Amino acid sequence: MIDHLHHLLEENWRHVRLSENRRIAITSVNIVAATGVQIAVFALGFPPRVVLLTIWMTLLGLFGCVTCLRLEERAQLHTARARTLRELMEEETGARANEVLARSDRSQAERHRVLGRVRMHTAFMGINAATLVAGLTYSAFAIVR
């Protein structure tokens, strides 16, 4: 039974890492694409013909935001499952892993007070939201000009 629980635990943590890796990849692609669009828009000087580029940038930012939210939800699900499985394994074996992990978490929180509060999900959402806002802003400038 413990081997099966351990396998399920590892599988859920793999899914958490997969969600994180996908968010990093999507955000990285969005950064590169948004940078390219910004260079093109500024090189062309906001003529009306760049509206398609800026709309594409807006959609790219929207896609990044929605995808990051969905991947965060999946990561939260698999994290909760993994924690539940770990607690079940503790009950079965009598181990005290949660106590050791809680001490380790407190020690880490004391050493890294500021960085411990930063959530990568917030950073990913901020980057994608900035792409969305920039696309909308550039579209408005191109239409008004």
N, CA, C and O atoms as CSV, one atom per row, in Angstrom:
chain,resi,resn,atom,element,x,y,z
A,1,MET,N,N,0.825,-1.197,0.000
A,1,MET,CA,C,0.000,0.000,0.000
A,1,MET,C,C,0.874,1.268,0.000
A,1,MET,O,O,0.588,2.230,-0.714
A,2,ILE,N,N,1.933,1.250,0.807
A,2,ILE,CA,C,2.810,2.417,0.902
A,2,ILE,C,C,3.462,2.701,-0.452
A,2,ILE,O,O,3.592,3.862,-0.841
A,3,ASP,N,N,3.873,1.654,-1.173
A,3,ASP,CA,C,4.482,1.863,-2.486
A,3,ASP,C,C,3.507,2.538,-3.454
A,3,ASP,O,O,3.888,3.417,-4.226
A,4,HIS,N,N,2.256,2.114,-3.398
A,4,HIS,CA,C,1.238,2.721,-4.262
A,4,HIS,C,C,1.022,4.189,-3.889
A,4,HIS,O,O,0.934,5.045,-4.769
A,5,LEU,N,N,0.937,4.480,-2.597
A,5,LEU,CA,C,0.773,5.865,-2.152
A,5,LEU,C,C,1.970,6.717,-2.565
A,5,LEU,O,O,1.817,7.860,-2.995
A,6,HIS,N,N,3.166,6.140,-2.428
A,6,HIS,CA,C,4.377,6.860,-2.813
A,6,HIS,C,C,4.368,7.164,-4.314
A,6,HIS,O,O,4.744,8.261,-4.728
A,7,HIS,N,N,3.946,6.207,-5.115
A,7,HIS,CA,C,3.850,6.422,-6.557
A,7,HIS,C,C,2.861,7.549,-6.871
A,7,HIS,O,O,3.149,8.417,-7.694
A,8,LEU,N,N,1.702,7.533,-6.217
A,8,LEU,CA,C,0.706,8.589,-6.429
A,8,LEU,C,C,1.239,9.957,-5.994
A,8,LEU,O,O,0.996,10.968,-6.654
A,9,LEU,N,N,1.963,9.973,-4.879
A,9,LEU,CA,C,2.555,11.209,-4.390
A,9,LEU,C,C,3.535,11.781,-5.421
A,9,LEU,O,O,3.473,12.967,-5.744
A,10,GLU,N,N,4.425,10.950,-5.928
A,10,GLU,CA,C,5.390,11.390,-6.934
A,10,GLU,C,C,4.697,11.865,-8.206
A,10,GLU,O,O,5.106,12.859,-8.807
A,11,GLU,N,N,3.657,11.161,-8.611
A,11,GLU,CA,C,2.926,11.543,-9.810
A,11,GLU,C,C,2.298,12.931,-9.662
A,11,GLU,O,O,2.338,13.729,-10.598
A,12,ASN,N,N,1.726,13.219,-8.509
A,12,ASN,CA,C,1.125,14.532,-8.283
A,12,ASN,C,C,2.174,15.622,-8.255
A,12,ASN,O,O,1.937,16.705,-8.791
A,13,TRP,N,N,3.329,15.377,-7.649
A,13,TRP,CA,C,4.388,16.390,-7.658
A,13,TRP,C,C,4.924,16.613,-9.060
A,13,TRP,O,O,5.309,17.730,-9.404
A,14,ARG,N,N,4.954,15.552,-9.886
A,14,ARG,CA,C,5.356,15.716,-11.290
A,14,ARG,C,C,4.395,16.652,-12.018
A,14,ARG,O,O,4.822,17.492,-12.809
A,15,HIS,N,N,3.106,16.508,-11.752
A,15,HIS,CA,C,2.109,17.379,-12.375
A,15,HIS,C,C,2.279,18.834,-11.923
A,15,HIS,O,O,2.089,19.756,-12.716
A,16,VAL,N,N,2.635,19.041,-10.656
A,16,VAL,CA,C,2.883,20.403,-10.166
A,16,VAL,C,C,4.056,21.011,-10.923
A,16,VAL,O,O,3.974,22.145,-11.395
A,17,ARG,N,N,5.144,20.261,-11.038
A,17,ARG,CA,C,6.323,20.763,-11.769
A,17,ARG,C,C,5.998,21.006,-13.239
A,17,ARG,O,O,6.476,21.976,-13.826
A,18,LEU,N,N,5.196,20.141,-13.833
A,18,LEU,CA,C,4.803,20.320,-15.227
A,18,LEU,C,C,4.018,21.617,-15.411
A,18,LEU,O,O,4.241,22.347,-16.378
A,19,SER,N,N,3.103,21.905,-14.492
A,19,SER,CA,C,2.347,23.163,-14.571
A,19,SER,C,C,3.279,24.358,-14.454
A,19,SER,O,O,3.133,25.332,-15.192
A,20,GLU,N,N,4.233,24.294,-13.538
A,20,GLU,CA,C,5.193,25.387,-13.372
A,20,GLU,C,C,6.026,25.575,-14.640
A,20,GLU,O,O,6.229,26.702,-15.091
A,21,ASN,N,N,6.500,24.484,-15.207
A,21,ASN,CA,C,7.315,24.572,-16.421
A,21,ASN,C,C,6.517,25.151,-17.589
A,21,ASN,O,O,7.049,25.925,-18.384
A,22,ARG,N,N,5.255,24.779,-17.688
A,22,ARG,CA,C,4.419,25.317,-18.762
A,22,ARG,C,C,4.195,26.818,-18.583
A,22,ARG,O,O,4.226,27.574,-19.554
A,23,ARG,N,N,3.972,27.244,-17.351
A,23,ARG,CA,C,3.794,28.686,-17.107
A,23,ARG,C,C,5.050,29.464,-17.465
A,23,ARG,O,O,4.973,30.543,-18.052
A,24,ILE,N,N,6.195,28.922,-17.114
A,24,ILE,CA,C,7.460,29.576,-17.451
A,24,ILE,C,C,7.619,29.655,-18.962
A,24,ILE,O,O,8.015,30.696,-19.487
A,25,ALA,N,N,7.318,28.572,-19.668
A,25,ALA,CA,C,7.469,28.553,-21.126
A,25,ALA,C,C,6.523,29.544,-21.793
A,25,ALA,O,O,6.939,30.300,-22.670
A,26,ILE,N,N,5.264,29.548,-21.390
A,26,ILE,CA,C,4.282,30.449,-21.996
A,26,ILE,C,C,4.656,31.903,-21.735
A,26,ILE,O,O,4.590,32.735,-22.641
A,27,THR,N,N,5.045,32.210,-20.509
A,27,THR,CA,C,5.421,33.583,-20.175
A,27,THR,C,C,6.679,33.999,-20.935
A,27,THR,O,O,6.771,35.141,-21.384
A,28,SER,N,N,7.635,33.109,-21.084
A,28,SER,CA,C,8.860,33.429,-21.826
A,28,SER,C,C,8.558,33.713,-23.293
A,28,SER,O,O,9.078,34.672,-23.864
A,29,VAL,N,N,7.725,32.888,-23.897
A,29,VAL,CA,C,7.347,33.114,-25.292
A,29,VAL,C,C,6.610,34.444,-25.427
A,29,VAL,O,O,6.840,35.192,-26.378
A,30,ASN,N,N,5.728,34.737,-24.479
A,30,ASN,CA,C,5.002,36.012,-24.516
A,30,ASN,C,C,5.947,37.206,-24.404
A,30,ASN,O,O,5.749,38.218,-25.077
A,31,ILE,N,N,6.958,37.097,-23.571
A,31,ILE,CA,C,7.926,38.192,-23.424
A,31,ILE,C,C,8.649,38.437,-24.742
A,31,ILE,O,O,8.782,39.580,-25.179
A,32,VAL,N,N,9.111,37.374,-25.369
A,32,VAL,CA,C,9.843,37.514,-26.636
A,32,VAL,C,C,8.925,38.079,-27.715
A,32,VAL,O,O,9.309,38.999,-28.437
A,33,ALA,N,N,7.716,37.535,-27.828
A,33,ALA,CA,C,6.785,38.012,-28.858
A,33,ALA,C,C,6.367,39.463,-28.607
A,33,ALA,O,O,6.308,40.263,-29.541
A,34,ALA,N,N,6.078,39.797,-27.356
A,34,ALA,CA,C,5.675,41.168,-27.039
A,34,ALA,C,C,6.811,42.150,-27.299
A,34,ALA,O,O,6.572,43.271,-27.749
A,35,THR,N,N,8.021,41.746,-27.025
A,35,THR,CA,C,9.172,42.602,-27.305
A,35,THR,C,C,9.298,42.851,-28.803
A,35,THR,O,O,9.556,43.977,-29.230
A,36,GLY,N,N,9.117,41.810,-29.594
A,36,GLY,CA,C,9.160,41.961,-31.046
A,36,GLY,C,C,8.071,42.895,-31.553
A,36,GLY,O,O,8.326,43.733,-32.418
A,37,VAL,N,N,6.873,42.760,-31.029
A,37,VAL,CA,C,5.768,43.640,-31.441
A,37,VAL,C,C,6.068,45.084,-31.037
A,37,VAL,O,O,5.841,46.006,-31.820
A,38,GLN,N,N,6.573,45.283,-29.829
A,38,GLN,CA,C,6.896,46.639,-29.378
A,38,GLN,C,C,7.953,47.282,-30.273
A,38,GLN,O,O,7.841,48.459,-30.616
A,39,ILE,N,N,8.964,46.527,-30.647
A,39,ILE,CA,C,10.002,47.056,-31.530
A,39,ILE,C,C,9.386,47.456,-32.869
A,39,ILE,O,O,9.683,48.526,-33.402
A,40,ALA,N,N,8.528,46.594,-33.407
A,40,ALA,CA,C,7.887,46.894,-34.697
A,40,ALA,C,C,6.993,48.127,-34.590
A,40,ALA,O,O,7.021,48.996,-35.461
A,41,VAL,N,N,6.206,48.201,-33.527
A,41,VAL,CA,C,5.290,49.334,-33.357
A,41,VAL,C,C,6.065,50.643,-33.246
A,41,VAL,O,O,5.716,51.627,-33.900
A,42,PHE,N,N,7.100,50.663,-32.436
A,42,PHE,CA,C,7.867,51.897,-32.266
A,42,PHE,C,C,8.685,52.232,-33.517
A,42,PHE,O,O,8.898,53.406,-33.821
A,43,ALA,N,N,9.140,51.218,-34.236
A,43,ALA,CA,C,9.890,51.478,-35.473
A,43,ALA,C,C,8.979,52.059,-36.550
A,43,ALA,O,O,9.401,52.896,-37.348
A,44,LEU,N,N,7.720,51.605,-36.563
A,44,LEU,CA,C,6.765,52.096,-37.564
A,44,LEU,C,C,6.107,53.408,-37.148
A,44,LEU,O,O,5.570,54.121,-37.996
A,45,GLY,N,N,6.138,53.735,-35.870
A,45,GLY,CA,C,5.612,55.012,-35.401
A,45,GLY,C,C,4.104,55.069,-35.219
A,45,GLY,O,O,3.513,56.127,-35.434
A,46,PHE,N,N,3.477,54.009,-34.844
A,46,PHE,CA,C,2.040,53.961,-34.549
A,46,PHE,C,C,1.117,54.311,-35.722
A,46,PHE,O,O,0.105,54.978,-35.508
A,47,PRO,N,N,1.422,53.895,-36.929
A,47,PRO,CA,C,0.444,54.144,-37.996
A,47,PRO,C,C,-0.745,53.191,-37.819
A,47,PRO,O,O,-0.635,52.205,-37.091
A,48,PRO,N,N,-1.863,53.469,-38.465
A,48,PRO,CA,C,-3.038,52.600,-38.318
A,48,PRO,C,C,-2.785,51.146,-38.713
A,48,PRO,O,O,-3.477,50.250,-38.231
A,49,ARG,N,N,-1.817,50.903,-39.570
A,49,ARG,CA,C,-1.572,49.527,-40.008
A,49,ARG,C,C,-0.986,48.627,-38.908
A,49,ARG,O,O,-0.961,47.407,-39.066
A,50,VAL,N,N,-0.518,49.207,-37.806
A,50,VAL,CA,C,0.012,48.377,-36.719
A,50,VAL,C,C,-1.084,47.881,-35.782
A,50,VAL,O,O,-0.806,47.155,-34.828
A,51,VAL,N,N,-2.326,48.269,-36.051
A,51,VAL,CA,C,-3.418,47.840,-35.170
A,51,VAL,C,C,-3.509,46.317,-35.119
A,51,VAL,O,O,-3.781,45.755,-34.057
A,52,LEU,N,N,-3.288,45.642,-36.239
A,52,LEU,CA,C,-3.324,44.174,-36.222
A,52,LEU,C,C,-2.238,43.605,-35.310
A,52,LEU,O,O,-2.476,42.635,-34.590
A,53,LEU,N,N,-1.069,44.196,-35.340
A,53,LEU,CA,C,0.008,43.752,-34.439
A,53,LEU,C,C,-0.364,43.978,-32.972
A,53,LEU,O,O,-0.143,43.118,-32.120
A,54,THR,N,N,-0.925,45.139,-32.703
A,54,THR,CA,C,-1.249,45.456,-31.311
A,54,THR,C,C,-2.427,44.618,-30.816
A,54,THR,O,O,-2.481,44.255,-29.641
A,55,ILE,N,N,-3.359,44.313,-31.699
A,55,ILE,CA,C,-4.462,43.415,-31.312
A,55,ILE,C,C,-3.915,42.021,-31.037
A,55,ILE,O,O,-4.343,41.352,-30.097
A,56,TRP,N,N,-2.965,41.589,-31.866
A,56,TRP,CA,C,-2.342,40.283,-31.641
A,56,TRP,C,C,-1.621,40.268,-30.290
A,56,TRP,O,O,-1.676,39.278,-29.560
A,57,MET,N,N,-0.956,41.360,-29.972
A,57,MET,CA,C,-0.268,41.467,-28.681
A,57,MET,C,C,-1.271,41.407,-27.527
A,57,MET,O,O,-1.005,40.781,-26.501
A,58,THR,N,N,-2.415,42.055,-27.698
A,58,THR,CA,C,-3.460,42.020,-26.679
A,58,THR,C,C,-3.962,40.595,-26.476
A,58,THR,O,O,-4.117,40.141,-25.342
A,59,LEU,N,N,-4.213,39.896,-27.572
A,59,LEU,CA,C,-4.685,38.511,-27.476
A,59,LEU,C,C,-3.629,37.600,-26.860
A,59,LEU,O,O,-3.952,36.676,-26.114
A,60,LEU,N,N,-2.380,37.865,-27.176
A,60,LEU,CA,C,-1.285,37.095,-26.591
A,60,LEU,C,C,-1.253,37.267,-25.072
A,60,LEU,O,O,-1.093,36.294,-24.335
A,61,GLY,N,N,-1.405,38.506,-24.610
A,61,GLY,CA,C,-1.439,38.766,-23.172
A,61,GLY,C,C,-2.648,38.123,-22.507
A,61,GLY,O,O,-2.536,37.566,-21.415
A,62,LEU,N,N,-3.802,38.199,-23.161
A,62,LEU,CA,C,-5.015,37.570,-22.621
A,62,LEU,C,C,-4.846,36.058,-22.532
A,62,LEU,O,O,-5.193,35.444,-21.523
A,63,PHE,N,N,-4.312,35.464,-23.596
A,63,PHE,CA,C,-4.048,34.024,-23.585
A,63,PHE,C,C,-3.105,33.651,-22.446
A,63,PHE,O,O,-3.334,32.668,-21.740
A,64,GLY,N,N,-2.044,34.436,-22.268
A,64,GLY,CA,C,-1.087,34.163,-21.194
A,64,GLY,C,C,-1.739,34.233,-19.823
A,64,GLY,O,O,-1.476,33.387,-18.968
A,65,CYS,N,N,-2.593,35.239,-19.601
A,65,CYS,CA,C,-3.276,35.384,-18.309
A,65,CYS,C,C,-4.193,34.194,-18.032
A,65,CYS,O,O,-4.151,33.602,-16.953
A,66,VAL,N,N,-5.014,33.855,-19.008
A,66,VAL,CA,C,-5.971,32.753,-18.821
A,66,VAL,C,C,-5.241,31.426,-18.622
A,66,VAL,O,O,-5.609,30.626,-17.762
A,67,THR,N,N,-4.213,31.205,-19.421
A,67,THR,CA,C,-3.459,29.960,-19.308
A,67,THR,C,C,-2.751,29.862,-17.965
A,67,THR,O,O,-2.750,28.801,-17.341
A,68,CYS,N,N,-2.150,30.953,-17.518
A,68,CYS,CA,C,-1.465,30.937,-16.226
A,68,CYS,C,C,-2.443,30.688,-15.080
A,68,CYS,O,O,-2.121,29.967,-14.136
A,69,LEU,N,N,-3.631,31.280,-15.158
A,69,LEU,CA,C,-4.639,31.030,-14.130
A,69,LEU,C,C,-5.037,29.558,-14.095
A,69,LEU,O,O,-5.146,28.958,-13.026
A,70,ARG,N,N,-5.249,28.991,-15.267
A,70,ARG,CA,C,-5.643,27.575,-15.347
A,70,ARG,C,C,-4.523,26.673,-14.830
A,70,ARG,O,O,-4.783,25.730,-14.082
A,71,LEU,N,N,-3.296,26.951,-15.217
A,71,LEU,CA,C,-2.177,26.127,-14.754
A,71,LEU,C,C,-1.954,26.279,-13.256
A,71,LEU,O,O,-1.556,25.321,-12.594
A,72,GLU,N,N,-2.203,27.466,-12.709
A,72,GLU,CA,C,-2.113,27.653,-11.253
A,72,GLU,C,C,-3.167,26.808,-10.552
A,72,GLU,O,O,-2.888,26.191,-9.523
A,73,GLU,N,N,-4.369,26.777,-11.101
A,73,GLU,CA,C,-5.439,25.962,-10.517
A,73,GLU,C,C,-5.038,24.489,-10.513
A,73,GLU,O,O,-5.257,23.793,-9.522
A,74,ARG,N,N,-4.453,24.008,-11.611
A,74,ARG,CA,C,-4.026,22.607,-11.682
A,74,ARG,C,C,-2.895,22.335,-10.690
A,74,ARG,O,O,-2.876,21.288,-10.042
A,75,ALA,N,N,-1.970,23.258,-10.574
A,75,ALA,CA,C,-0.865,23.080,-9.627
A,75,ALA,C,C,-1.389,23.020,-8.197
A,75,ALA,O,O,-0.925,22.207,-7.398
A,76,GLN,N,N,-2.358,23.881,-7.870
A,76,GLN,CA,C,-2.951,23.870,-6.529
A,76,GLN,C,C,-3.643,22.533,-6.250
A,76,GLN,O,O,-3.527,21.984,-5.154
A,77,LEU,N,N,-4.360,22.017,-7.246
A,77,LEU,CA,C,-5.042,20.732,-7.095
A,77,LEU,C,C,-4.045,19.621,-6.789
A,77,LEU,O,O,-4.234,18.859,-5.841
A,78,HIS,N,N,-2.985,19.527,-7.590
A,78,HIS,CA,C,-2.014,18.449,-7.402
A,78,HIS,C,C,-1.195,18.633,-6.132
A,78,HIS,O,O,-0.772,17.648,-5.527
A,79,THR,N,N,-0.967,19.869,-5.719
A,79,THR,CA,C,-0.280,20.107,-4.451
A,79,THR,C,C,-1.138,19.626,-3.293
A,79,THR,O,O,-0.638,18.973,-2.378
A,80,ALA,N,N,-2.416,19.939,-3.327
A,80,ALA,CA,C,-3.328,19.490,-2.260
A,80,ALA,C,C,-3.407,17.968,-2.222
A,80,ALA,O,O,-3.402,17.369,-1.146
A,81,ARG,N,N,-3.479,17.349,-3.390
A,81,ARG,CA,C,-3.508,15.881,-3.436
A,81,ARG,C,C,-2.234,15.288,-2.855
A,81,ARG,O,O,-2.288,14.334,-2.078
A,82,ALA,N,N,-1.080,15.853,-3.230
A,82,ALA,CA,C,0.197,15.332,-2.748
A,82,ALA,C,C,0.303,15.472,-1.231
A,82,ALA,O,O,0.795,14.567,-0.556
A,83,ARG,N,N,-0.152,16.595,-0.699
A,83,ARG,CA,C,-0.107,16.781,0.756
A,83,ARG,C,C,-1.012,15.795,1.474
A,83,ARG,O,O,-0.653,15.269,2.527
A,84,THR,N,N,-2.174,15.547,0.911
A,84,THR,CA,C,-3.097,14.576,1.505
A,84,THR,C,C,-2.490,13.178,1.469
A,84,THR,O,O,-2.586,12.432,2.443
A,85,LEU,N,N,-1.871,12.826,0.355
A,85,LEU,CA,C,-1.222,11.522,0.243
A,85,LEU,C,C,-0.068,11.393,1.238
A,85,LEU,O,O,0.128,10.335,1.836
A,86,ARG,N,N,0.696,12.476,1.412
A,86,ARG,CA,C,1.798,12.435,2.380
A,86,ARG,C,C,1.272,12.218,3.793
A,86,ARG,O,O,1.852,11.453,4.563
A,87,GLU,N,N,0.175,12.889,4.134
A,87,GLU,CA,C,-0.417,12.702,5.459
A,87,GLU,C,C,-0.923,11.272,5.638
A,87,GLU,O,O,-0.780,10.687,6.712
A,88,LEU,N,N,-1.510,10.715,4.592
A,88,LEU,CA,C,-1.973,9.332,4.655
A,88,LEU,C,C,-0.804,8.372,4.839
A,88,LEU,O,O,-0.898,7.412,5.603
A,89,MET,N,N,0.299,8.633,4.136
A,89,MET,CA,C,1.492,7.800,4.298
A,89,MET,C,C,2.043,7.905,5.716
A,89,MET,O,O,2.507,6.912,6.276
A,90,GLU,N,N,1.994,9.093,6.295
A,90,GLU,CA,C,2.443,9.279,7.680
A,90,GLU,C,C,1.597,8.466,8.644
A,90,GLU,O,O,2.118,7.838,9.565
A,91,GLU,N,N,0.295,8.481,8.428
A,91,GLU,CA,C,-0.602,7.707,9.295
A,91,GLU,C,C,-0.295,6.227,9.195
A,91,GLU,O,O,-0.318,5.515,10.199
A,92,GLU,N,N,-0.004,5.758,7.984
A,92,GLU,CA,C,0.270,4.336,7.766
A,92,GLU,C,C,1.601,3.907,8.376
A,92,GLU,O,O,1.710,2.810,8.924
A,93,THR,N,N,2.618,4.777,8.281
A,93,THR,CA,C,3.961,4.381,8.721
A,93,THR,C,C,4.313,4.890,10.110
A,93,THR,O,O,5.256,4.392,10.726
A,94,GLY,N,N,3.579,5.864,10.612
A,94,GLY,CA,C,3.904,6.442,11.909
A,94,GLY,C,C,5.048,7.442,11.834
A,94,GLY,O,O,5.567,7.862,12.868
A,95,ALA,N,N,5.444,7.825,10.645
A,95,ALA,CA,C,6.537,8.787,10.478
A,95,ALA,C,C,6.067,10.174,10.907
A,95,ALA,O,O,4.867,10.432,11.001
A,96,ARG,N,N,7.014,11.051,11.163
A,96,ARG,CA,C,6.720,12.412,11.600
A,96,ARG,C,C,7.253,13.433,10.594
A,96,ARG,O,O,7.849,14.438,10.981
A,97,ALA,N,N,7.041,13.176,9.330
A,97,ALA,CA,C,7.585,14.044,8.285
A,97,ALA,C,C,6.992,15.445,8.359
A,97,ALA,O,O,7.694,16.425,8.108
A,98,ASN,N,N,5.715,15.555,8.697
A,98,ASN,CA,C,5.089,16.883,8.745
A,98,ASN,C,C,5.739,17.778,9.785
A,98,ASN,O,O,5.896,18.977,9.555
A,99,GLU,N,N,6.119,17.215,10.925
A,99,GLU,CA,C,6.786,18.011,11.956
A,99,GLU,C,C,8.147,18.506,11.469
A,99,GLU,O,O,8.505,19.666,11.674
A,100,VAL,N,N,8.895,17.622,10.829
A,100,VAL,CA,C,10.216,17.988,10.302
A,100,VAL,C,C,10.063,19.041,9.211
A,100,VAL,O,O,10.818,20.013,9.173
A,101,LEU,N,N,9.093,18.850,8.329
A,101,LEU,CA,C,8.870,19.820,7.258
A,101,LEU,C,C,8.416,21.171,7.810
A,101,LEU,O,O,8.822,22.213,7.295
A,102,ALA,N,N,7.592,21.167,8.835
A,102,ALA,CA,C,7.123,22.426,9.435
A,102,ALA,C,C,8.303,23.192,10.039
A,102,ALA,O,O,8.380,24.412,9.888
A,103,ARG,N,N,9.227,22.497,10.722
A,103,ARG,CA,C,10.418,23.152,11.267
A,103,ARG,C,C,11.275,23.726,10.149
A,103,ARG,O,O,11.778,24.845,10.252
A,104,SER,N,N,11.437,22.957,9.088
A,104,SER,CA,C,12.224,23.415,7.945
A,104,SER,C,C,11.574,24.641,7.302
A,104,SER,O,O,12.272,25.586,6.937
A,105,ASP,N,N,10.254,24.637,7.158
A,105,ASP,CA,C,9.529,25.778,6.578
A,105,ASP,C,C,9.691,27.032,7.432
A,105,ASP,O,O,9.877,28.128,6.902
A,106,ARG,N,N,9.620,26.873,8.755
A,106,ARG,CA,C,9.795,28.025,9.648
A,106,ARG,C,C,11.208,28.595,9.527
A,106,ARG,O,O,11.395,29.812,9.505
A,107,SER,N,N,12.185,27.720,9.450
A,107,SER,CA,C,13.574,28.158,9.312
A,107,SER,C,C,13.773,28.906,7.995
A,107,SER,O,O,14.425,29.950,7.963
A,108,GLN,N,N,13.226,28.384,6.934
A,108,GLN,CA,C,13.331,29.038,5.618
A,108,GLN,C,C,12.627,30.392,5.627
A,108,GLN,O,O,13.142,31.360,5.067
A,109,ALA,N,N,11.459,30.471,6.257
A,109,ALA,CA,C,10.705,31.727,6.320
A,109,ALA,C,C,11.463,32.783,7.110
A,109,ALA,O,O,11.395,33.965,6.774
A,110,GLU,N,N,12.185,32.381,8.156
A,110,GLU,CA,C,12.969,33.333,8.930
A,110,GLU,C,C,14.153,33.868,8.131
A,110,GLU,O,O,14.488,35.048,8.232
A,111,ARG,N,N,14.780,33.018,7.347
A,111,ARG,CA,C,15.951,33.437,6.569
A,111,ARG,C,C,15.572,34.298,5.366
A,111,ARG,O,O,16.324,35.191,4.978
A,112,HIS,N,N,14.415,34.031,4.781
A,112,HIS,CA,C,14.012,34.720,3.551
A,112,HIS,C,C,12.634,35.338,3.727
A,112,HIS,O,O,11.659,34.909,3.110
A,113,ARG,N,N,12.571,36.345,4.573
A,113,ARG,CA,C,11.282,36.952,4.910
A,113,ARG,C,C,10.603,37.606,3.712
A,113,ARG,O,O,9.401,37.428,3.514
A,114,VAL,N,N,11.343,38.349,2.921
A,114,VAL,CA,C,10.741,39.069,1.793
A,114,VAL,C,C,10.478,38.122,0.623
A,114,VAL,O,O,9.370,38.079,0.089
A,115,LEU,N,N,11.495,37.368,0.231
A,115,LEU,CA,C,11.337,36.475,-0.914
A,115,LEU,C,C,10.318,35.367,-0.655
A,115,LEU,O,O,9.697,34.866,-1.593
A,116,GLY,N,N,10.145,34.991,0.584
A,116,GLY,CA,C,9.165,33.959,0.917
A,116,GLY,C,C,7.733,34.385,0.634
A,116,GLY,O,O,6.850,33.543,0.472
A,117,ARG,N,N,7.503,35.693,0.574
A,117,ARG,CA,C,6.151,36.199,0.314
A,117,ARG,C,C,5.844,36.342,-1.178
A,117,ARG,O,O,4.682,36.443,-1.573
A,118,VAL,N,N,6.889,36.348,-1.997
A,118,VAL,CA,C,6.697,36.524,-3.436
A,118,VAL,C,C,6.213,35.202,-4.035
A,118,VAL,O,O,6.835,34.155,-3.855
A,119,ARG,N,N,5.099,35.277,-4.742
A,119,ARG,CA,C,4.578,34.084,-5.409
A,119,ARG,C,C,4.884,34.194,-6.890
A,119,ARG,O,O,4.597,35.215,-7.514
A,120,MET,N,N,5.460,33.156,-7.448
A,120,MET,CA,C,5.803,33.175,-8.865
A,120,MET,C,C,4.562,33.335,-9.727
A,120,MET,O,O,4.621,33.924,-10.806
A,121,HIS,N,N,3.444,32.814,-9.253
A,121,HIS,CA,C,2.192,32.969,-9.994
A,121,HIS,C,C,1.876,34.448,-10.202
A,121,HIS,O,O,1.426,34.846,-11.276
A,122,THR,N,N,2.109,35.246,-9.186
A,122,THR,CA,C,1.857,36.686,-9.285
A,122,THR,C,C,2.787,37.324,-10.313
A,122,THR,O,O,2.364,38.186,-11.084
A,123,ALA,N,N,4.034,36.909,-10.325
A,123,ALA,CA,C,4.987,37.447,-11.301
A,123,ALA,C,C,4.581,37.073,-12.724
A,123,ALA,O,O,4.603,37.918,-13.619
A,124,PHE,N,N,4.209,35.808,-12.934
A,124,PHE,CA,C,3.782,35.376,-14.268
A,124,PHE,C,C,2.538,36.126,-14.716
A,124,PHE,O,O,2.450,36.555,-15.867
A,125,MET,N,N,1.586,36.285,-13.825
A,125,MET,CA,C,0.359,37.007,-14.164
A,125,MET,C,C,0.667,38.470,-14.457
A,125,MET,O,O,0.080,39.057,-15.366
A,126,GLY,N,N,1.577,39.060,-13.700
A,126,GLY,CA,C,1.942,40.453,-13.921
A,126,GLY,C,C,2.556,40.668,-15.294
A,126,GLY,O,O,2.231,41.640,-15.976
A,127,ILE,N,N,3.429,39.778,-15.698
A,127,ILE,CA,C,4.064,39.898,-17.012
A,127,ILE,C,C,3.021,39.766,-18.117
A,127,ILE,O,O,3.009,40.561,-19.057
A,128,ASN,N,N,2.155,38.776,-18.010
A,128,ASN,CA,C,1.134,38.582,-19.036
A,128,ASN,C,C,0.098,39.706,-19.026
A,128,ASN,O,O,-0.387,40.116,-20.081
A,129,ALA,N,N,-0.235,40.198,-17.849
A,129,ALA,CA,C,-1.180,41.323,-17.766
A,129,ALA,C,C,-0.552,42.587,-18.354
A,129,ALA,O,O,-1.245,43.378,-18.994
A,130,ALA,N,N,0.740,42.784,-18.146
A,130,ALA,CA,C,1.423,43.940,-18.728
A,130,ALA,C,C,1.411,43.859,-20.255
A,130,ALA,O,O,1.261,44.877,-20.932
A,131,THR,N,N,1.568,42.649,-20.795
A,131,THR,CA,C,1.481,42.466,-22.245
A,131,THR,C,C,0.091,42.825,-22.741
A,131,THR,O,O,-0.058,43.483,-23.771
A,132,LEU,N,N,-0.921,42.394,-22.011
A,132,LEU,CA,C,-2.312,42.702,-22.362
A,132,LEU,C,C,-2.559,44.210,-22.346
A,132,LEU,O,O,-3.116,44.759,-23.297
A,133,VAL,N,N,-2.156,44.867,-21.290
A,133,VAL,CA,C,-2.362,46.316,-21.157
A,133,VAL,C,C,-1.574,47.076,-22.221
A,133,VAL,O,O,-2.084,48.029,-22.809
A,134,ALA,N,N,-0.342,46.661,-22.469
A,134,ALA,CA,C,0.460,47.331,-23.498
A,134,ALA,C,C,-0.196,47.184,-24.869
A,134,ALA,O,O,-0.237,48.138,-25.645
A,135,GLY,N,N,-0.706,45.992,-25.164
A,135,GLY,CA,C,-1.392,45.792,-26.439
A,135,GLY,C,C,-2.609,46.681,-26.585
A,135,GLY,O,O,-2.840,47.256,-27.648
A,136,LEU,N,N,-3.390,46.797,-25.519
A,136,LEU,CA,C,-4.564,47.672,-25.554
A,136,LEU,C,C,-4.150,49.143,-25.721
A,136,LEU,O,O,-4.758,49.883,-26.494
A,137,THR,N,N,-3.136,49.541,-25.004
A,137,THR,CA,C,-2.658,50.932,-25.071
A,137,THR,C,C,-2.134,51.263,-26.463
A,137,THR,O,O,-2.474,52.299,-27.034
A,138,TYR,N,N,-1.307,50.376,-27.002
A,138,TYR,CA,C,-0.764,50.613,-28.335
A,138,TYR,C,C,-1.878,50.638,-29.386
A,138,TYR,O,O,-1.837,51.425,-30.332
A,139,SER,N,N,-2.869,49.770,-29.205
A,139,SER,CA,C,-4.006,49.779,-30.141
A,139,SER,C,C,-4.728,51.115,-30.103
A,139,SER,O,O,-5.075,51.675,-31.143
A,140,ALA,N,N,-4.950,51.619,-28.896
A,140,ALA,CA,C,-5.629,52.912,-28.760
A,140,ALA,C,C,-4.809,54.033,-29.407
A,140,ALA,O,O,-5.371,54.887,-30.094
A,141,PHE,N,N,-3.497,54.041,-29.197
A,141,PHE,CA,C,-2.648,55.059,-29.808
A,141,PHE,C,C,-2.695,54.978,-31.334
A,141,PHE,O,O,-2.785,56.000,-32.014
A,142,ALA,N,N,-2.633,53.763,-31.859
A,142,ALA,CA,C,-2.633,53.592,-33.308
A,142,ALA,C,C,-3.964,54.001,-33.926
A,142,ALA,O,O,-3.992,54.537,-35.034
A,143,ILE,N,N,-5.059,53.758,-33.229
A,143,ILE,CA,C,-6.388,54.116,-33.756
A,143,ILE,C,C,-6.614,55.628,-33.676
A,143,ILE,O,O,-7.174,56.223,-34.597
A,144,VAL,N,N,-6.182,56.241,-32.583
A,144,VAL,CA,C,-6.386,57.668,-32.380
A,144,VAL,C,C,-5.544,58.483,-33.356
A,144,VAL,O,O,-5.999,59.524,-33.830
A,145,ARG,N,N,-4.358,58.048,-33.660
A,145,ARG,CA,C,-3.442,58.802,-34.545
A,145,ARG,C,C,-3.964,58.893,-35.919
A,145,ARG,O,O,-3.323,59.489,-36.784
